[in-house]
């Protein structure tokens, strides 16, 4: 174990290391980087540490023998590696990296090319922050769990609501206006959480699909910590396939793309 890759994001810090030819993945809260440093020094004090992400500079001051890796290069190379490993896809793709916020990239690692296209403040941080306002909960996992029991049609104004007694020109389940639905008095915070996740997904996939169309490709790879254990978000990111020409690809270890990229670029 001579190299450890670390992606220190705004909310979560992801760690990847090899032991006996097996790749291991660990999550830590970025709010406890001191605890992370103690764990890593206990695990392998003589390793070389390769760090990226928004909090990489802070972590570099905690870990001796650490090297900074450019974030965009780390996440793009790590994603390309995982896409090839998990799906055997080696063609160009749009990468939507959903972390605290969301960044979009064009990636063609076969020709050693990647470009950041744009970004949005909507992401896992939005779900956590607004989820906290709606419920008082600080746990991303609890927010996702409660959202699974909610019904967003109680909160969102859907297309079918606008075309009452008429056939809408686009699928009726699509959102006409987020959080603008009819208030009947039986809405719960869980319904609002469900609408919140869908709002993040809709805006993410619309931006990613437009980027894919502009680049002349249809493969969109979704990665990032916000997708971990979040089957609702995955489902919502796939809901436009009958309207737009795109192929959604999800990675089992996508949250660790930046940490994997750190090791690749070391």
Residue pairs with C-beta under 8 A, 6 or more apart in sequence:
1 17
1 18
1 19
1 43
1 44
1 47
2 46
2 47
2 48
3 17
3 18
3 47
3 48
3 50
3 263
3 266
4 15
4 16
4 17
4 40
4 44
4 47
4 48
4 49
4 50
4 263
5 15
5 16
5 17
5 50
5 51
5 52
5 74
5 258
5 259
5 260
5 261
5 262
5 263
5 266
6 13
6 14
6 15
6 16
6 40
6 49
6 50
6 51
6 52
6 53
6 56
6 59
6 259
6 262
7 13
7 14
7 51
7 52
7 53
7 74
7 75
7 256
7 257
7 258
7 259
7 261
7 262
8 30
8 33
8 51
8 52
8 53
8 54
8 55
8 56
8 58
8 59
9 30
9 53
9 54
9 55
9 99
9 100
9 225
9 258
10 30
10 54
10 55
10 99
10 100
10 101
10 125
11 29
11 30
11 99
11 100
11 124
11 125
11 128
11 140
11 225
12 27
12 28
12 29
12 30
12 99
12 225
12 255
13 27
13 28
13 29
13 30
13 33
13 36
13 53
13 55
13 59
14 25
14 26
14 27
14 28
14 225
14 255
14 256
14 258
14 259
15 25
15 26
15 27
15 28
15 36
15 40
15 259
16 23
16 24
16 25
16 26
16 256
16 259
16 260
16 262
16 263
17 23
17 24
17 43
17 44
17 47
18 24
18 263
23 260
25 253
25 255
25 256
25 259
27 225
27 228
27 255
28 35
28 36
28 39
30 55
33 55
33 58
33 59
33 62
34 62
36 59
36 62
37 59
37 62
37 63
40 47
40 49
40 63
41 63
47 65
48 65
48 66
48 67
48 266
49 63
49 65
49 66
49 67
50 66
50 67
50 69
50 262
50 263
50 265
50 266
51 59
51 60
51 63
51 66
51 67
51 68
51 69
51 262
52 68
52 69
52 70
52 71
52 74
52 75
52 258
52 259
52 261
52 262
53 71
53 258
54 71
54 100
56 68
56 69
56 71
57 68
59 66
60 66
60 68
67 266
69 261
69 262
69 265
69 266
70 265
71 258
72 103
72 105
72 114
72 116
73 114
73 261
73 265
74 257
74 258
74 259
74 261
74 262
74 265
75 95
75 97
75 103
75 105
75 223
75 257
75 258
75 261
76 95
76 105
76 107
76 109
76 114
76 261
77 109
77 114
77 261
77 264
77 265
78 256
78 257
78 258
78 259
78 260
78 261
78 262
78 264
79 95
79 97
79 107
79 221
79 223
79 251
79 254
79 257
79 261
80 107
80 109
81 109
81 257
81 260
81 261
81 264
82 223
82 251
82 253
82 254
82 256
82 257
82 260
83 89
83 90
83 93
83 221
83 249
83 251
84 90
86 251
86 252
86 253
87 249
87 251
89 219
89 249
90 109
90 110
91 108
91 110
91 217
91 219
92 106
92 107
92 108
92 110
92 215
92 217
92 219
93 107
93 217
93 219
93 220
93 221
93 249
94 104
94 105
94 106
94 107
94 117
94 208
94 211
94 212
94 215
94 217
94 219
94 220
94 221
95 104
95 105
95 106
95 107
95 220
95 221
95 223
96 102
96 103
96 104
96 204
96 205
96 207
96 208
96 220
96 221
96 222
96 223
96 224
97 103
97 104
97 105
97 223
97 224
97 257
98 123
98 124
98 200
98 204
98 222
98 223
98 224
98 225
98 226
98 227
98 233
99 123
99 124
99 125
99 224
99 225
99 226
100 123
100 124
100 125
101 119
101 120
101 121
101 122
101 123
101 125
101 126
102 119
102 120
102 122
102 123
102 204
102 207
102 224
103 116
103 118
103 119
104 116
104 117
104 118
104 119
104 207
104 208
104 211
105 114
105 115
105 116
105 117
106 113
106 114
106 115
106 117
106 211
106 215
107 113
107 114
107 221
108 114
117 211
118 207
118 211
120 203
120 204
120 207
122 199
122 200
122 203
122 204
123 200
123 204
123 224
123 226
124 140
124 224
124 225
124 226
126 196
126 200
127 140
127 143
127 144
127 196
127 197
127 200
127 226
128 138
128 140
128 143
130 196
131 137
131 140
131 143
131 147
131 193
131 196
132 138
132 143
134 189
134 192
134 193
134 196
135 143
135 146
135 189
135 193
137 143
137 146
141 229
143 193
144 197
144 229
144 230
144 232
146 189
146 190
146 193
147 190
147 193
147 194
147 196
147 197
147 232
148 194
148 231
148 232
149 190
150 188
150 189
150 190
150 191
150 192
150 193
150 194
150 195
151 191
151 194
152 191
152 194
152 195
152 198
153 181
154 181
154 184
154 186
154 187
154 188
154 191
155 179
155 181
155 187
155 191
155 192
155 194
155 195
156 175
156 176
156 177
156 178
156 179
156 180
156 181
156 195
156 198
156 199
157 175
157 176
157 177
157 180
157 181
157 182
158 172
158 173
158 174
158 175
158 176
158 181
159 168
159 170
159 171
159 172
159 173
159 174
159 175
159 176
160 168
160 172
160 173
161 176
161 181
161 182
162 168
162 176
163 172
170 243
171 242
171 243
173 239
175 198
175 199
175 202
178 195
178 198
178 199
178 202
179 192
179 195
179 199
194 232
197 230
197 232
197 233
197 236
198 232
198 236
200 226
200 233
201 233
201 236
201 237
201 239
202 236
204 222
204 237
205 220
205 236
205 237
205 239
205 240
205 246
205 248
206 240
208 220
208 222
208 246
209 220
209 240
209 244
209 246
212 218
212 219
212 220
212 246
213 244
213 245
218 245
218 246
218 247
219 246
219 247
219 249
220 246
220 247
220 248
220 249
221 249
221 250
221 251
221 254
222 234
222 237
222 248
222 249
222 250
222 251
222 254
223 251
223 254
223 255
223 257
224 254
224 255
224 257
225 255
226 233
227 233
227 234
227 250
227 254
227 255
228 255
234 250
237 248
238 248
240 246
241 247
241 248
251 257
253 260
